[in-house]
Amino acid sequence: MKRMFSVLFLVCLIAGLALAGAQQEQRRALKLGHIRDEAHPTHKGAELFARLVEERTGGRIKINVFPNSQLGGILEMFAQVKTGDLDLVYGGINTLAFIKGGEAFEITAIPFLYRDYGHMRKVMLSEDFKPLIAAAEAATGVKLLNITGDTAPRGLSANRRILTPADFKGLKIRTAASEVVLRTMKKLGALPQQIPLADLYVSLKTGVVDAQENGAITVANSSMYEVQKFYMKTDYIRDIETFYINPAFHKGLSEGDKKIFFDAAEEAGALVTRLTSEMFDGAYATLRKHMTVVTEPELRLDLIRRELEGLFNDWEGVKWPAGLLARIAAM
C-alpha cells in the first residue's frame, strides 16, 4: 500500500512539474513601441493596453512599452514587427503608407478630406476599406489589430507667419515620411525634410529646419514653443492611432487571447480619444502663452485648399480604387 501511495505521489509530482513547466512556457514578454513622449495620450493608451492584456491573461502575457522612439523611428519599428523582433507598434494609420505594400493608405493623409475623428474612423472601418486592409496586411507583413485612438490634427509651427501658399516658398520644413505630405509641401513651394521626431527639437533649435507640422499636443508636450514663434492652426491632416502586430504572433494566439488583445486595444483607443479631447484646451493655452497662434481668417486656408485641388487625382485607380476620394467625402 505504501508503495502504491509512493508511486501515486511521484506521478502527481511529475504531472505537477510538467504542468508548471507548460504554464511557464506559455508566459511571454512582448515589446510595444511608439514615437510619442510619455506625456502624450498615445503613451497613456499604450500603457493601458499593456495593463489590460496582462490582467486578462492572468499574467501569461506581459507587454513592455517603449515610448519616444526608443526602438527606432516608425520605419525601423515596422521593419522589426515584420521580422518578429518587435511584437507591436502603436502609431498612426497614416504611417502604414510609409512602407512598401501600404501605398493605398496615402489616402488616409489627404489634406482636408476628413471632417473629424468620427468621420475618419467610420471610413477606416467601412466596407470600402476592408479590401485595402487585407491587401496591405498581405503585402507589408504587418497586421492591423485595431484602428482606434484620436490624435490632434496636424498644424504648422514656424518662426514666421505662414498665411498663404506664397508663404511656403523656400520653407525648410520637417515632415512625416509620407508621400502625401511631401507632395503637398512641394506643391506649396516648401522644402520638406525627414527627421526623427526625437531629434526634431534640436533640429529646430539649430536651424536644420525652420518649421514642422505636428498637432498642438505634440508641439506643447515637446516644448517646441521654445524654438518656434508661430503656430498655424491648419488642422489639415487627421490621423488615427493604430495597433499594429506581428501577424505570425497574432495567428498563434488562441481565439480568447485574440479577443483580449482586440478589446484591450478598443479600450486603450477610447482613452486616447478622451485624453486628446481633454488636452486640447490645455495645449492651446500653453501655445498661446509662449507663441502666437494663427487661425482663420488671418490664416487663408481657402487659398491653401484651392492650391491643392486635384493634386492627388493621378493616384485614383492606381494607389487606391477609382472614385474612393469622392466616396470618402460623401460618407
N, C-alpha and C positions, 0 to 999 in steps of 0.2 A: 504493500500500500504506500509506504514511504517512497519507494522507488517510483511509483506511478505519479505521486504528487511532485516529485523532483523533476520528472520528465515534463509534466504539465507546466511546471514553473519555468523551466528552460524554454519550452515552446512559446509561452506567453511573453517571456523576456525578449526572445529573439524577434517575435512579431512586433512587440512594442518598439524595439530599437529600429526595426525596418520601417515602421510607420513614422517614427520620429525622423528618420533619415529622409523618407519620402517628403514629409512636410517641409523639412529643411531645404530639400532640393527645390521645392515649389516657391520658396521665398526668393524674391528678386528685387534688386535695387535698380531703378531706372533713372535716366537723366533727361531733364526737360530744359531746353534753353530758350531764351528770348533776348531781344535787344534793348528792352526798356530798363530804366533805372528802378531802384527799389521803392520809390515813392509813387510810381506810376500805377494806375488801375490795372494794367495788364499784369504786373507782378503780383498784385494782390489776388487777382483771379487765378494765376498760376499756382500760388500758394494754397488757395482754397481747393483747387482741383487735386493737388497732391495730397492734401489732408483728407479729403473725402475718399479718394481711392484707397489710401492706407487704412482708413477706418472701416470702409465697407468690404475690404478683402481680409479683414482681421489681421492686418499687418503682413500679409503674404507679399504684397507689392508696396514698396516704398519708392516714392519719387523725389529725387533731389532736384531742386530748381536752381538754375544758374542764370541770373539776370545780367543786364548791362553788357551784352556781347562777350561774356567771359569765355564762351566756347567758340567765338568767332562771329563774323557778320552773318547775315541771313543766308548768303550763298554758301558759305562754309558749313553752316548748320544743316542746310538742305542736303548737301553732299554727304554729311555724316549720317543723316537719317536714312538716306538711300543705301548706304553701306552697312547700316546697323550699328555704327559706332556711337550714334546718338538715337535715343528712343523717340523723343517728342520735341516738337518746336511749337511755340505759341506765337504766331505772328500774323500780319495782315493777309487777307485774301489777295490783295494786290501783288504780294510778293511771289505768289505761285508763278506769275508770268516771267519772273527773273530767270527761271531755269528752263532748259530745253525740254519741250513737251508741254509746257504750260502756257504757251503763247496766247491761246484763246482768252486767258484771264487778263490780258491787257484791257479787255472791255470793262473790268471792274474799276479801272482808274481813269476812265474817260472824264475829262473836266466837265463839271456842272450837269452831269447826267442823272445823278441820284439825288432825290429830294431830301431824304433824311435816312436815319438808320432803319426805321421800319420798312421803308420802301426798298432799300438796298437788300435787307435780309429776305424780304419777300421774293425778290428777284433771284437771289442766290439759291433759294430753296424751291424754286419753281420747276415745272416740267421742262422748261426751256433749257435749264442749266444741268439737269441730270446727265444728259449725254456728254456735255463738256467736262463734267467732273469725272465721269467714268473714263473718258479718253485721256484726260490729264493724269489720272492716277496710273493708268497703264503705261503711259509714255514717260512719266517722271520718276517712277519708282517711289513715290511719296503718297501716302493715303491721307485723305481729309477725314478726320474723326468727327469734327463738328465745326460749323461756321457760326460763331457766336461771340458777341462782345463788341460794343460800340467803341469807336475811337474818335478823338477830336478831328474834325475835318481839317485838311491842310490849309494853312495860310502861308504868309511870306514875311520873313523878317529881313531887314537890310539896314544899312547905315545912311540911307537916303529914302525919300518918299518914292514909291513905285505906284503911280496912279493910272497910267495909260500904257498901251502897248509900246509906245515910243520910249518909255522909261526903262524898259527891259534891255535896251540896246547895250551890248558890251558888259552886262552884269555877270560877274563871276559868281555862280550860284551852286551850292551843294544841293544835289537832288538824290532821290531814291534811284536805284538802278533799274528804273522802269522805262521801257521804250516809249510809253505814252508820255511820261514826264519829260524825257529827253526831247522828244519830237515837239512837245508843247513849248518848252523853253527855247528851243532853236527857232521855232516859228516866230516867237516873240522877240528874237534877236539876242537872247541871253547866251551865256557860255557855261553850260552845265558841267559839273564835275562830280565824280563819285568819291565820297569819303565816308568811312565807317562812322556811325552815329557816336560811338565812344570817343572819336577823335575830333568831332565837329567843333566843340567849344574852342579848343586850341587853334584849330584852323581858322575860325572866325577872328580870334584874338590876334593872330599873327598875320592876318591878311591874305592867307592862302585862298580864301574865298570871301566875297563881300556880302553874301546873302545865303539864305537857306529856306527850305519850305517844309515846315512841320506844323502840327497843331499847337494851339495855345498852351495846352497842358504840358507838352514836351518842352516847349520854349521856357515856360515858367519853372518846371522841375529841374531843368538842366542849367538854369541861371543864364541863359543866353542873352537876357536883357543886360547883362554886364558888358557884353561885347557887341550889342546891336542897339540902334537908336529907334527904329521904327518897326511896328508890326502891322502888316496889311491883312485885314480880315477878309480874305478872298473866299474861304471855305470851298475851294474849287475842286478838291478831290476828297471823296469819302472812302472809308475802308471798314472792314470788319475783321476783328481778330479771329484767327482760325487755329484749331488744334490739329497739327499735322503729326502723323505717327508712322513708324516703320511698318510697312504692310505685312511683312513676314511675322513680326511680333504680334500684330493685331490679329492675323489669321489664326495664330496659335492660341489665342485666348479662348476660354470657354464662352458660351453664349451669355452666361451670367456675368462674367467679367467684362465682356464687351458692353453689356448694358450699364454696368457700374461706371466704366470709363465714359460712355456717352452721357449718362445722367450727370456725372460729376462735371463734365465739360459744360453741359447746359446750365448748371447752377453757377459755375465759375463765370460763364459769359454774362449771365444776368447780373452778377455782382459787378463785373467790369462796366456794364452798361449803366448801372445805378451810380457807381462811383464817378464815372466820366461825367454824367449829368451834374452830380453834386460838385465836382471840382471845377466846372466851367466858370462859375461866378468868381471863385477864389483865384483861378488862374488869370482871368482878365483883370481882376483887381490888382494882382501883383504886376502884371504887364503895364497897366496904366500908371502905377506908382513909379515905375522905373524907365518907361519908354513911351513913345507916342503911339497909340493905337489908331489906325486909319481905317475908316469904314465908308460905305456909301453915304451920301452921293459924291463926296470928295474922291473916293475910290471909284473909278469908272469901270465897273465890272461889265457894263453893257458893251463898251468898246472892246474889252478883252474877249468877251464871248464872241463878238462879231468877227474878231481877227482869227478865231479858232474854228469858225464854222466850216464844216466839210473836211477838216484836217484828217479825219480817220476813215473817210468813205472808201478809200482804196483797200482797207482791211475787211470790208464786208464781203462775205463769201470766200475769204482767204484765211484769216485768223479765226473767224467765228462765222456761224451761219448767216447768210444774207438776210437782211431785214431785222436782225436781232436788236440793233440800236433803237429802231423805231418801236419794237415791241416792249423794250425796257421802258422807254419814255412814256408809253401808254399804260403801263401797269399801275 
